Amino acid sequence: MPFRPVVRVSITDEHTKREAFVSQYVRGMVQHIACTQRDETDSVVVVSKFYAHRTYPSILEQDITVSNPSQKDAIVQFEQLGLTGDPQFKPQLKK
């Protein structure tokens, strides 16, 4: 089934965006770091950490941290991608 469990984070009034990925295989973690510049003085940093469980492969955890050091409010949107199209499977009863 084409399921995407990852939550996408976006800032509404972004001007420039820089991104980086950091893989830590020993810890079973991948970090996505996005720095969004809203204007010449304000920026918002979004860090998403993805943890994969070693013994339970169906468990994936995403930890999202949004840092806004400025005095201006930031509008942050979260979007879960979920299913992409109709699932292409047929239920079967096995005996």
Secondary structure, DSSP 4 states (H G I P E B T S, - for coil): --EEEEEEEEETT-SEEEEEEEEETTTTEEEEEEEEE-SSS-EEEEEEEEEE-SS-TT-EEEEEEEE--SSS---EEEEEEEE-SS---------
